[in-house]
Amino acid sequence: MNKIFFIIISLQLFFISCKNEVLPKPKAQLRLQYDAVTYESTDTDCKFDFKKNRIAQLKRVSKHGFCGFKLFYPNLNATVYLTYRPVQSDLKKLLKDAQNLTYEHVVKADNIATQAYSNTTQNVHGMVYKVSGNAASPSQFYLTDSTNHFLLGSLYFNIKPNYDSILPGIKYLENDLKVMIESLIWK
């Protein structure tokens, strides 16, 4: 009787322990879908115009007497801030301020990649900064004609920065920033 009881208990334990092996779930890839992009020309009352994504809402703001805009993306909860300043024998200071603004993010940034930009036809030259990591602003740029015009741009998401979470939005907006920069004309 003890042998039979032992065999029955052993078989029950065997069948209970022989269930499928528990494995962790595979990592999922976030799939975000954004609206099809359509670009339209702006007609600003500042000294520059550019093309923008149709879904972005352009709002004029004045800051310290300078011409500026907020380009708000409601579906991404992101804003591109644009500040125009006339060059008045202070180009070196404007360039240094733009670079300092970018490098303030070095504390949280994993990397800051720089890319020079030049469009000799429209006399637009500048620098584009891509900041990876949990920095407040993942993209910044400045554009100038070196004599009269200077434009500073910064992208911010209206959330606490978590680079992995906002990366799809950053990738989406990189194209918009590229079109904006490449289509910029001075008035």
C-alpha positions as protocol buffer text, in pm:
chain_id: "A"
residue {
  index: 1
  type: MET
  ca { x: 0 y: 0 z: 0 }
}
residue {
  index: 2
  type: ASN
  ca { x: 286 y: 237 z: 80 }
}
residue {
  index: 3
  type: LYS
  ca { x: 443 y: 159 z: -257 }
}
residue {
  index: 4
  type: ILE
  ca { x: 120 y: 233 z: -444 }
}
residue {
  index: 5
  type: PHE
  ca { x: 66 y: 553 z: -247 }
}
residue {
  index: 6
  type: PHE
  ca { x: 426 y: 659 z: -318 }
}
residue {
  index: 7
  type: ILE
  ca { x: 384 y: 583 z: -692 }
}
residue {
  index: 8
  type: ILE
  ca { x: 59 y: 782 z: -712 }
}
residue {
  index: 9
  type: ILE
  ca { x: 214 y: 1082 z: -534 }
}
residue {
  index: 10
  type: SER
  ca { x: 523 y: 1060 z: -756 }
}
residue {
  index: 11
  type: LEU
  ca { x: 311 y: 1050 z: -1072 }
}
residue {
  index: 12
  type: GLN
  ca { x: 106 y: 1349 z: -958 }
}
residue {
  index: 13
  type: LEU
  ca { x: 420 y: 1549 z: -889 }
}
residue {
  index: 14
  type: PHE
  ca { x: 561 y: 1441 z: -1223 }
}
residue {
  index: 15
  type: PHE
  ca { x: 254 y: 1559 z: -1415 }
}
residue {
  index: 16
  type: ILE
  ca { x: 229 y: 1882 z: -1218 }
}
residue {
  index: 17
  type: SER
  ca { x: 593 y: 1966 z: -1278 }
}
residue {
  index: 18
  type: CYS
  ca { x: 588 y: 1869 z: -1647 }
}
residue {
  index: 19
  type: LYS
  ca { x: 388 y: 2170 z: -1761 }
}
residue {
  index: 20
  type: ASN
  ca { x: 527 y: 2391 z: -2037 }
}
residue {
  index: 21
  type: GLU
  ca { x: 837 y: 2574 z: -1938 }
}
residue {
  index: 22
  type: VAL
  ca { x: 769 y: 2933 z: -1833 }
}
residue {
  index: 23
  type: LEU
  ca { x: 950 y: 3173 z: -2063 }
}
residue {
  index: 24
  type: PRO
  ca { x: 962 y: 3552 z: -2054 }
}
residue {
  index: 25
  type: LYS
  ca { x: 754 y: 3728 z: -2315 }
}
residue {
  index: 26
  type: PRO
  ca { x: 949 y: 3841 z: -2621 }
}
residue {
  index: 27
  type: LYS
  ca { x: 1024 y: 4210 z: -2643 }
}
residue {
  index: 28
  type: ALA
  ca { x: 760 y: 4396 z: -2839 }
}
residue {
  index: 29
  type: GLN
  ca { x: 831 y: 4675 z: -3080 }
}
residue {
  index: 30
  type: LEU
  ca { x: 624 y: 4989 z: -3039 }
}
residue {
  index: 31
  type: ARG
  ca { x: 446 y: 5065 z: -3362 }
}
residue {
  index: 32
  type: LEU
  ca { x: 327 y: 5420 z: -3387 }
}
residue {
  index: 33
  type: GLN
  ca { x: 148 y: 5544 z: -3692 }
}
residue {
  index: 34
  type: TYR
  ca { x: 158 y: 5908 z: -3789 }
}
residue {
  index: 35
  type: ASP
  ca { x: -46 y: 6101 z: -4040 }
}
residue {
  index: 36
  type: ALA
  ca { x: 81 y: 6126 z: -4395 }
}
residue {
  index: 37
  type: VAL
  ca { x: 303 y: 6430 z: -4423 }
}
residue {
  index: 38
  type: THR
  ca { x: 198 y: 6725 z: -4635 }
}
residue {
  index: 39
  type: TYR
  ca { x: 408 y: 7040 z: -4633 }
}
residue {
  index: 40
  type: GLU
  ca { x: 285 y: 7394 z: -4685 }
}
residue {
  index: 41
  type: SER
  ca { x: 467 y: 7724 z: -4720 }
}
residue {
  index: 42
  type: THR
  ca { x: 452 y: 7976 z: -4440 }
}
residue {
  index: 43
  type: ASP
  ca { x: 422 y: 8350 z: -4480 }
}
residue {
  index: 44
  type: THR
  ca { x: 562 y: 8490 z: -4159 }
}
residue {
  index: 45
  type: ASP
  ca { x: 586 y: 8855 z: -4064 }
}
residue {
  index: 46
  type: CYS
  ca { x: 950 y: 8796 z: -3971 }
}
residue {
  index: 47
  type: LYS
  ca { x: 1254 y: 8806 z: -4199 }
}
residue {
  index: 48
  type: PHE
  ca { x: 1221 y: 8440 z: -4305 }
}
residue {
  index: 49
  type: ASP
  ca { x: 978 y: 8186 z: -4448 }
}
residue {
  index: 50
  type: PHE
  ca { x: 989 y: 7807 z: -4462 }
}
residue {
  index: 51
  type: LYS
  ca { x: 779 y: 7499 z: -4528 }
}
residue {
  index: 52
  type: LYS
  ca { x: 610 y: 7326 z: -4239 }
}
residue {
  index: 53
  type: ASN
  ca { x: 412 y: 7009 z: -4182 }
}
residue {
  index: 54
  type: ARG
  ca { x: 42 y: 7084 z: -4224 }
}
residue {
  index: 55
  type: ILE
  ca { x: -44 y: 6925 z: -3887 }
}
residue {
  index: 56
  type: ALA
  ca { x: 188 y: 7165 z: -3702 }
}
residue {
  index: 57
  type: GLN
  ca { x: 23 y: 7475 z: -3559 }
}
residue {
  index: 58
  type: LEU
  ca { x: 229 y: 7791 z: -3609 }
}
residue {
  index: 59
  type: LYS
  ca { x: 192 y: 8059 z: -3341 }
}
residue {
  index: 60
  type: ARG
  ca { x: 376 y: 8391 z: -3333 }
}
residue {
  index: 61
  type: VAL
  ca { x: 550 y: 8482 z: -3008 }
}
residue {
  index: 62
  type: SER
  ca { x: 759 y: 8783 z: -2921 }
}
residue {
  index: 63
  type: LYS
  ca { x: 1042 y: 8737 z: -2678 }
}
residue {
  index: 64
  type: HIS
  ca { x: 1265 y: 9022 z: -2565 }
}
residue {
  index: 65
  type: GLY
  ca { x: 1169 y: 9218 z: -2876 }
}
residue {
  index: 66
  type: PHE
  ca { x: 1278 y: 8941 z: -3114 }
}
residue {
  index: 67
  type: CYS
  ca { x: 1058 y: 8769 z: -3366 }
}
residue {
  index: 68
  type: GLY
  ca { x: 976 y: 8412 z: -3275 }
}
residue {
  index: 69
  type: PHE
  ca { x: 738 y: 8125 z: -3335 }
}
residue {
  index: 70
  type: LYS
  ca { x: 614 y: 7809 z: -3170 }
}
residue {
  index: 71
  type: LEU
  ca { x: 549 y: 7523 z: -3407 }
}
residue {
  index: 72
  type: PHE
  ca { x: 325 y: 7290 z: -3203 }
}
residue {
  index: 73
  type: TYR
  ca { x: 260 y: 6925 z: -3296 }
}
residue {
  index: 74
  type: PRO
  ca { x: -55 y: 6829 z: -3100 }
}
residue {
  index: 75
  type: ASN
  ca { x: -45 y: 6456 z: -3178 }
}
residue {
  index: 76
  type: LEU
  ca { x: 319 y: 6434 z: -3056 }
}
residue {
  index: 77
  type: ASN
  ca { x: 291 y: 6686 z: -2772 }
}
residue {
  index: 78
  type: ALA
  ca { x: 605 y: 6850 z: -2910 }
}
residue {
  index: 79
  type: THR
  ca { x: 704 y: 7206 z: -2995 }
}
residue {
  index: 80
  type: VAL
  ca { x: 973 y: 7354 z: -3217 }
}
residue {
  index: 81
  type: TYR
  ca { x: 1073 y: 7697 z: -3087 }
}
residue {
  index: 82
  type: LEU
  ca { x: 1210 y: 7940 z: -3347 }
}
residue {
  index: 83
  type: THR
  ca { x: 1378 y: 8267 z: -3252 }
}
residue {
  index: 84
  type: TYR
  ca { x: 1493 y: 8518 z: -3514 }
}
residue {
  index: 85
  type: ARG
  ca { x: 1748 y: 8786 z: -3437 }
}
residue {
  index: 86
  type: PRO
  ca { x: 1903 y: 9036 z: -3673 }
}
residue {
  index: 87
  type: VAL
  ca { x: 2281 y: 9023 z: -3688 }
}
residue {
  index: 88
  type: GLN
  ca { x: 2419 y: 9354 z: -3561 }
}
residue {
  index: 89
  type: SER
  ca { x: 2795 y: 9303 z: -3552 }
}
residue {
  index: 90
  type: ASP
  ca { x: 2732 y: 9031 z: -3292 }
}
residue {
  index: 91
  type: LEU
  ca { x: 2746 y: 8714 z: -3500 }
}
residue {
  index: 92
  type: LYS
  ca { x: 3019 y: 8559 z: -3282 }
}
residue {
  index: 93
  type: LYS
  ca { x: 2806 y: 8611 z: -2970 }
}
residue {
  index: 94
  type: LEU
  ca { x: 2495 y: 8467 z: -3138 }
}
residue {
  index: 95
  type: LEU
  ca { x: 2691 y: 8160 z: -3252 }
}
residue {
  index: 96
  type: LYS
  ca { x: 2843 y: 8112 z: -2908 }
}
residue {
  index: 97
  type: ASP
  ca { x: 2502 y: 8146 z: -2738 }
}
residue {
  index: 98
  type: ALA
  ca { x: 2351 y: 7888 z: -2976 }
}
residue {
  index: 99
  type: GLN
  ca { x: 2633 y: 7643 z: -2912 }
}
residue {
  index: 100
  type: ASN
  ca { x: 2615 y: 7698 z: -2535 }
}
residue {
  index: 101
  type: LEU
  ca { x: 2240 y: 7633 z: -2541 }
}
residue {
  index: 102
  type: THR
  ca { x: 2303 y: 7296 z: -2706 }
}
residue {
  index: 103
  type: TYR
  ca { x: 2591 y: 7196 z: -2484 }
}
residue {
  index: 104
  type: GLU
  ca { x: 2391 y: 7274 z: -2167 }
}
residue {
  index: 105
  type: HIS
  ca { x: 2228 y: 6935 z: -2239 }
}
residue {
  index: 106
  type: VAL
  ca { x: 2561 y: 6750 z: -2213 }
}
residue {
  index: 107
  type: VAL
  ca { x: 2480 y: 6655 z: -1852 }
}
residue {
  index: 108
  type: LYS
  ca { x: 2190 y: 6431 z: -1961 }
}
residue {
  index: 109
  type: ALA
  ca { x: 2303 y: 6358 z: -2316 }
}
residue {
  index: 110
  type: ASP
  ca { x: 2465 y: 6034 z: -2423 }
}
residue {
  index: 111
  type: ASN
  ca { x: 2596 y: 6196 z: -2741 }
}
residue {
  index: 112
  type: ILE
  ca { x: 2569 y: 6522 z: -2934 }
}
residue {
  index: 113
  type: ALA
  ca { x: 2615 y: 6478 z: -3308 }
}
residue {
  index: 114
  type: THR
  ca { x: 2679 y: 6787 z: -3518 }
}
residue {
  index: 115
  type: GLN
  ca { x: 2612 y: 6833 z: -3886 }
}
residue {
  index: 116
  type: ALA
  ca { x: 2701 y: 7145 z: -4081 }
}
residue {
  index: 117
  type: TYR
  ca { x: 2443 y: 7279 z: -4326 }
}
residue {
  index: 118
  type: SER
  ca { x: 2502 y: 7504 z: -4623 }
}
residue {
  index: 119
  type: ASN
  ca { x: 2274 y: 7622 z: -4903 }
}
residue {
  index: 120
  type: THR
  ca { x: 2473 y: 7871 z: -5108 }
}
residue {
  index: 121
  type: THR
  ca { x: 2182 y: 7937 z: -5346 }
}
residue {
  index: 122
  type: GLN
  ca { x: 1965 y: 8079 z: -5066 }
}
residue {
  index: 123
  type: ASN
  ca { x: 2264 y: 8198 z: -4857 }
}
residue {
  index: 124
  type: VAL
  ca { x: 2160 y: 7983 z: -4560 }
}
residue {
  index: 125
  type: HIS
  ca { x: 2434 y: 7826 z: -4350 }
}
residue {
  index: 126
  type: GLY
  ca { x: 2433 y: 7673 z: -4006 }
}
residue {
  index: 127
  type: MET
  ca { x: 2464 y: 7374 z: -3779 }
}
residue {
  index: 128
  type: VAL
  ca { x: 2224 y: 7098 z: -3677 }
}
residue {
  index: 129
  type: TYR
  ca { x: 2266 y: 6921 z: -3343 }
}
residue {
  index: 130
  type: LYS
  ca { x: 2114 y: 6582 z: -3266 }
}
residue {
  index: 131
  type: VAL
  ca { x: 2118 y: 6508 z: -2895 }
}
residue {
  index: 132
  type: SER
  ca { x: 2071 y: 6146 z: -2788 }
}
residue {
  index: 133
  type: GLY
  ca { x: 1989 y: 6050 z: -2433 }
}
residue {
  index: 134
  type: ASN
  ca { x: 1745 y: 6189 z: -2178 }
}
residue {
  index: 135
  type: ALA
  ca { x: 1819 y: 6553 z: -2259 }
}
residue {
  index: 136
  type: ALA
  ca { x: 1541 y: 6811 z: -2263 }
}
residue {
  index: 137
  type: SER
  ca { x: 1590 y: 6897 z: -2631 }
}
residue {
  index: 138
  type: PRO
  ca { x: 1675 y: 6617 z: -2878 }
}
residue {
  index: 139
  type: SER
  ca { x: 1730 y: 6849 z: -3176 }
}
residue {
  index: 140
  type: GLN
  ca { x: 1859 y: 7203 z: -3213 }
}
residue {
  index: 141
  type: PHE
  ca { x: 1989 y: 7411 z: -3499 }
}
residue {
  index: 142
  type: TYR
  ca { x: 2092 y: 7758 z: -3601 }
}
residue {
  index: 143
  type: LEU
  ca { x: 2088 y: 7917 z: -3945 }
}
residue {
  index: 144
  type: THR
  ca { x: 2241 y: 8241 z: -4065 }
}
residue {
  index: 145
  type: ASP
  ca { x: 2348 y: 8432 z: -4372 }
}
residue {
  index: 146
  type: SER
  ca { x: 2647 y: 8562 z: -4169 }
}
residue {
  index: 147
  type: THR
  ca { x: 2561 y: 8928 z: -4222 }
}
residue {
  index: 148
  type: ASN
  ca { x: 2194 y: 9010 z: -4151 }
}
residue {
  index: 149
  type: HIS
  ca { x: 1994 y: 8712 z: -4027 }
}
residue {
  index: 150
  type: PHE
  ca { x: 2020 y: 8456 z: -3746 }
}
residue {
  index: 151
  type: LEU
  ca { x: 1759 y: 8189 z: -3663 }
}
residue {
  index: 152
  type: LEU
  ca { x: 1775 y: 7954 z: -3365 }
}
residue {
  index: 153
  type: GLY
  ca { x: 1554 y: 7644 z: -3347 }
}
residue {
  index: 154
  type: SER
  ca { x: 1497 y: 7392 z: -3067 }
}
residue {
  index: 155
  type: LEU
  ca { x: 1271 y: 7087 z: -3041 }
}
residue {
  index: 156
  type: TYR
  ca { x: 1113 y: 7002 z: -2706 }
}
residue {
  index: 157
  type: PHE
  ca { x: 863 y: 6735 z: -2606 }
}
residue {
  index: 158
  type: ASN
  ca { x: 618 y: 6846 z: -2338 }
}
residue {
  index: 159
  type: ILE
  ca { x: 693 y: 6545 z: -2119 }
}
residue {
  index: 160
  type: LYS
  ca { x: 973 y: 6425 z: -1897 }
}
residue {
  index: 161
  type: PRO
  ca { x: 1249 y: 6318 z: -2137 }
}
residue {
  index: 162
  type: ASN
  ca { x: 1280 y: 5943 z: -2179 }
}
residue {
  index: 163
  type: TYR
  ca { x: 1481 y: 5894 z: -2498 }
}
residue {
  index: 164
  type: ASP
  ca { x: 1359 y: 5542 z: -2573 }
}
residue {
  index: 165
  type: SER
  ca { x: 996 y: 5646 z: -2545 }
}
residue {
  index: 166
  type: ILE
  ca { x: 1018 y: 5960 z: -2758 }
}
residue {
  index: 167
  type: LEU
  ca { x: 1256 y: 5818 z: -3020 }
}
residue {
  index: 168
  type: PRO
  ca { x: 977 y: 5739 z: -3274 }
}
residue {
  index: 169
  type: GLY
  ca { x: 856 y: 6099 z: -3242 }
}
residue {
  index: 170
  type: ILE
  ca { x: 1211 y: 6230 z: -3280 }
}
residue {
  index: 171
  type: LYS
  ca { x: 1258 y: 6027 z: -3599 }
}
residue {
  index: 172
  type: TYR
  ca { x: 928 y: 6157 z: -3737 }
}
residue {
  index: 173
  type: LEU
  ca { x: 1016 y: 6519 z: -3659 }
}
residue {
  index: 174
  type: GLU
  ca { x: 1370 y: 6491 z: -3800 }
}
residue {
  index: 175
  type: ASN
  ca { x: 1219 y: 6490 z: -4149 }
}
residue {
  index: 176
  type: ASP
  ca { x: 1010 y: 6797 z: -4070 }
}
residue {
  index: 177
  type: LEU
  ca { x: 1313 y: 6982 z: -3935 }
}
residue {
  index: 178
  type: LYS
  ca { x: 1511 y: 6884 z: -4245 }
}
residue {
  index: 179
  type: VAL
  ca { x: 1238 y: 7021 z: -4475 }
}
residue {
  index: 180
  type: MET
  ca { x: 1210 y: 7335 z: -4264 }
}
residue {
  index: 181
  type: ILE
  ca { x: 1585 y: 7399 z: -4279 }
}
residue {
  index: 182
  type: GLU
  ca { x: 1621 y: 7317 z: -4649 }
}
residue {
  index: 183
  type: SER
  ca { x: 1323 y: 7533 z: -4749 }
}
residue {
  index: 184
  type: LEU
  ca { x: 1418 y: 7838 z: -4538 }
}
residue {
  index: 185
  type: ILE
  ca { x: 1452 y: 8163 z: -4730 }
}
residue {
  index: 186
  type: TRP
  ca { x: 1545 y: 8505 z: -4599 }
}
residue {
  index: 187
  type: LYS
  ca { x: 1323 y: 8804 z: -4684 }
}
